[in-house]
Amino acid sequence: MSEQVVAPRIRGFISLTAHPEGCAANVREQIEIARRGSSGELGNALVIGSSTGYGLASFLVTAFGYGASTLGVCFEKEPSESKTATAGWYNLVEAHRLAEEAGVQVETINGDAFSDEVKREVVRALRDRFGPIDTLVYSLAAPRRRDADGTIWNSVLKTVGEPYEGKLVDLRKHEVINGVIEPASEEEIEATRKVMGGEDWRDWVELLLEEGLLADGCRAVAYSYIGPEVTAPIYRHGTIGRAKEDLEATALDLDRQLAAISGGAWVSINKGVVTQASSAIPGVPLYLSLLFKVMKQHEIHEGPIEQIVRLFADHIGPGRTPTLDDEHRIRLDDLEMRDDVQQEVAALWDQVTTESLDELTDYAAYRHYFEQLFGFAVKGVDYSQPTEVDRQLPQPVTS
Ligand code: NAD
């Protein structure tokens, strides 16, 4: 037992602590939204990157919205003598507790999804305890990848070609600054593709297909982002954008392969939301602060759970046919990319300075959502009280 008062220790775009009760409350709220917005049943789901952000939302929608037996893969740190666990760990502890209460089968494999070892563990779990899967969600956002031969690929967030010079928000000082992002080398472009492109998704799908662990009609989806002109030099035209192009090209190929089992593969372009991964992308926090302001004014604001509820209800849930754009992609960013929304954001982007940050943008909400990722600033949680930090994920029952 290790009860303690847990305070936030946020450094820029990382938090050194996570609050178990706050994370649990966030998960309960997301489950309620998932249940309200979903109807029908799904058999088995596999979610890779299941502990935070879009992957957690997917795990909660399949398990609680559609009652699917759901296996998740993530890379989180459990609690230790001196440290709280990471937020994703506490998120899943609560998800497991509530799944047991609801009689839904869920399991988590915590380890490196790029590794053969974790892939084999998933194959064993599916063969022994789940059966072939109907839905595969690939939602990894990783900084690096280690290959079986020991090669390490580090993903970078840089431009391709020209350097970027423009507005950024300094998350430590809360100031709008003029930042410069240097262009990546060819090696860095390739390393980012190896980490965030389609290769690992393809490995997963082909392995499970070979093993006969994709059910007839299986639907595979991976997540991508496009975003506005103002972040394009860093995002869509930068190293990460190159990797996403590779992911999107992989979807076309996997779609052809899955046609053999009457299934399909798609990339879903999701809207920009606050997650651990997006906070690290230069320019994105400032853009999101403006976007939230505008989308709230239009009453069309959405977070990850609302987006994934919509993905299943409108596109890949039971009995649904995905609506695709000309490039075979599902567009959940339709509201974000509306002309009026983008024009208003672009006009505010030109005007915003440190002095007008609070007035012109929803930076306060951005920071609030960021704290909430780690279980802080959550309504109803008494942060002055000690809480049990040594919470464990249940181990699968193996025979
Ligand atoms: P996130 O940081 O919240 O989640 C990343 C997940 O990947 C976590 O579950 C983490 O444990 C897992 N993970 C990381 N490395 C791993 C590894 N080696 N092995 C196993 N699991 C690992 O990220 P997110 O923002 O939800 O991003 C998920 C996907 O959604 C990404 O493809 C991202 O590009 C895409 N997306 C994000 C946004 C956004 O605004 N956040 C918008 C559109 C699309």
Boltz pocket constraint, residues with backbone or C-beta under 6 A from the ligand:
constraints:
  - pocket:
      binder: B
      contacts: [[A, 48], [A, 49], [A, 50], [A, 51], [A, 52], [A, 53], [A, 54], [A, 55], [A, 56], [A, 73], [A, 74], [A, 75], [A, 76], [A, 88], [A, 111], [A, 112], [A, 113], [A, 114], [A, 138], [A, 139], [A, 140], [A, 141], [A, 142], [A, 143], [A, 144], [A, 223], [A, 224], [A, 225], [A, 268], [A, 269], [A, 270], [A, 271], [A, 272], [A, 273], [A, 274], [A, 275], [A, 276], [A, 277], [A, 278]]
      max_distance: 6.0
